[in-house]
Amino acid sequence: AGMALALGYQSLAQWRRAEASISGMGSALRADRLSRLWFESSVNGLVPVDKAPFSGQPGSLSGYTTRPVVAGQGGLTAFNWEIDTEARTLVLDEDGRQLQLPLPAAATSRFVYFDREGKEYDQWPPKLGLATHLPAAVALVQPPDAADERPRYWMAAVSGKLDPIEILMY
């Protein structure tokens, strides 16, 4: 009976360790999914503002959105997404409110910008040539994880107009 009890206790301990490991993975996956959805929502709501142009670099992007994540709803909200390599986080700043999201591969992650034809740029507006006020899409590119050889893309398309609307006065 003592031997059976010892085997049962050992099996229970192994089950608890496995359960804790699976629970931790599930939590990390939920946080990753939520971060991606917030990024996509913020970029989907980008609005071209004539006197405050959109700015995009490999490590940050800023502009105005109609879909804020942490600021109050109901109008244009200035935002800035930044990759913080030291803290290994993705930082969202909306009207002075900050949200830090885990980004384990922050040191090698970057933002890329796409025009209407799907051409990729490291910054927006591009260095040369005519471009729309806003890119057609923005992606956060992360290096491949251990299970895959391809980089991971958090791709988000801009859902509205890419240039400010001109108001003609007669």
N, C-alpha and C positions, 0 to 999 in steps of 0.2 A: 504494500500500500504506500509506503514511504517513497519507493522508487517511482511509482506511478504519479504520485503527487509532485515529485521533483521534476519529472518530464513535463507534466502539465504546466507547472510554474514557468519552466524555461520556454515552452511554446507560447504562453501568454506574454512573456516579456518580448519575444521576437515579434509577435503580432502587434504589440503596442509601439515598438520602434518603427515597424513598417507603416502603421497607421499615421504616426507623427510625420514621417517622411512624405507620405502621399498628401497629407493635409497641407504641409508646407509648400509642396509643388503646386497644389490647387490655388493656394493663396497668391503665390507669385504669378500664376497664369491670369488670375482675375485682375490683379493690379496692372499687369502688362496690357490686358485687353481694355481696361478702363482708361489707361493713359493714352492708348492709341485712339480710342473713340473721342476723347476730349481734344486731342490734336486734330483729328479729322473734322470735328464739328467747328472748331475755331477757324480752320482754313476754309471750309465750305462757306462760311459766312463772311469771307473777306469782301470789303467794299472799297472801291477806288475813291479816294478823297483827294481832290485836286491840289490843295495846299499842304498836304501831308502825305508825301509819296510813300509807297510800300518800299521797304528795304530788306533785302535778303542776302545773307552771307553764309558761308559754310557752318558757322557756329551759332548763328542767331537769325531771327527774322522778326520784323515788327510791322504793324499796320493797324487797320481798323476792322472790326468784325461786328456782325449783328447777332452772333451766337457766343456770347461770353460764357466762360465756365465758372469763374469764381465771383465776378462782379455782378451787379444787379442787371436784370434783363430790361429791355425796353428801349434800346437805342444803340447808336454806334459806341463801341467801346475800344479804346486804344489797348493794344496788347503787345507783348514781346515774349517769344519763345527763345530760350537760350540753353545750350548744352554746357553744363558745368562739369568740366573734366575732373577737377579736384574732388568734388563731392560725389561724383558719378551719379548726377541727377539731371533731369530735364526740368527746367524751371519755367513756369508760366507766370508772367506778371501782367495783371489787368488793372488799370487805374490804381496802382499802388498795392493791390492785394496779390500776394504770391502763393504759389502752389508748387511744391517740390515733389517730383515724381521719380521713382527709381529708374536708372538707366545704367545697368551694369557695364555695358560696353561704351560708355561715354567718351573715352579717350580716342576711339576710332570711329565714332558716329559722326554724321554730317547731314546738313540739309542740302537738297538739290532742287532746282527749279526747272519747270518745263514750259515751253511755249505751246502755241496752238498746234504746231506740227509734231510735237513730241520730242523736240530737241532739248537735251539736258544742258543746264548751265550751273556753274558753281556759285553765281551771285545773281541778284536781280535788282535793278535792271542790268542786262548784260553789258559788258564793256563796250562792244561795238554794235552799231546797227540800230535800227528803229525797233522798239519793242512796245508792247502794250503796258499800261500802268501796272497791272497785276499779272503774275504768271498764270497760265491755265491750270497748273497743278503744282503742288509742293510735296516733296517726300522727305522723310527722315530715313536715311540709309544707315543700317547697323551691320556690323560684320557678321559673317556666318557663325552659327553656333556649332557645337561639337557634332550634332547629328546631321548637319547639312553643309554643303560646300558653297551655296549661293548666299549673297547678302540678303538681309531682311529689309523690306521696304514698307514703311507706313505711308501709303500714298493717299493724298487727299486732293480732290479737284475743287476749283473755285466754282461755285454754283451760279454766281451772278455775272454782271458785266465786268469786263476787264479794263475798261477805260471810263473816266468820269463822263457823266452825261452833260453835254453842252446845252445851256439854256439860252435860247435866242430871244432877244427882246426887240419888239418892233415899235 
